[in-house]
Amino acid sequence: MSATVVTPSNSAGAVMASASQSPARMAVRRFAARPAAVVGLVVVVFFVLVAAFAPWIAPFDPVKTSWTLIRKAPSWANWMGTDENGRDVLSRIIWGARASLTAGVISVTIATGVGVPIGLLAGFAGGKTDMIIGRLVDAMLASPFLILAIALAAFLGPSLQNAMIAIGITATPIFVRVARGATIDAATNDYVEAARALGNPPWRVAVRHVLPNIIPPVMVQATLAIAGAIIAEASLSFLGLGQQPPAPSWGSMLNSAQRFLTQAPWLAIFPGAAIFLVVLSFNLVGDGLRDALDPRAK
């Protein structure tokens, strides 16, 4: 029987191999192994770049009207046709991406910034604090998401900024619940008990030891929530409570297109396809992140 000799070089190689399998690297590898998630990420990045460089890539002014180009079919001059006011549909979709993505990101940022600290407090404090927060969250979740967003947007007034605030407030209870559940799960780990035993104050234990470990589920929920926020913004703009004309928005474009579905179907097809692609892509990325950040995944 031969014995295995451990040399310094073998030890260093083992350390390097273990370092190469860090949690972040493993999460990236698991995400890259899911083709649907990668395709979704590529589409999301594409729309983000389109929104960021809209002033340079839009072929025409999105609000400039032309009474000689009313409802023209797609052509080499106007790739996606023109609308009822002679405005280029492609240019309006490019600029509308900026409104939709901005609304999605800012709304979810509001919901995360408000909901995560409240959920962390509820899960870590427990007792009456958890009970009161839980009942308030249940009361908000009892109302349908879109109905509550419409009510808040109508109360605040029609504008894109108010629509983002309404969507952010409406999405907050979901993040409270996700953060609370993740906090309760993380608080039972040995390292949290050790931090308490060392005499750390509760706020320090919560911020230094619990909060970093609830970030993965919050990231997954945020990605999925952006998709819901984009649909909500399009719905509010469709009802006249979001982006106001003549500023372009995918929802308001669909509202205008409903009067010309038979004469000019491209007015509804292209903004509808943009909403579909962006929402589907964010959902695919969210599903990929959920699998990649799962510590039980292989």
Secondary structure, 3 states (H helix, E strand, C coil): CCCCCCCHHHHHHHHHHHHHCCHHHHHHHHHHCCHHHHHHHHHHHHHHHHHHCHHHHCCCCCCCCCCCCCCCCCCCCCCCCECCCCCEHHHHHHHHHHHHHHHHHHHHHHHHHHHHHHHHHHHHHCHHHHHHHHHHHHHHHCCCHHHHHHHHHHHHCCCHHHHHHHHHHHHHHHHHHHHHHHHHHHCCCHHHHHHHHCCCCHHHHHHHHHHHHHHHHHHHHHHHHHHHHHHHHHHHHHCCCCCCCCCCCHHHHHHHHHHHCCCCCHHHHHHHHHHHHHHHHHHHHHHHHHHHCCCCCC
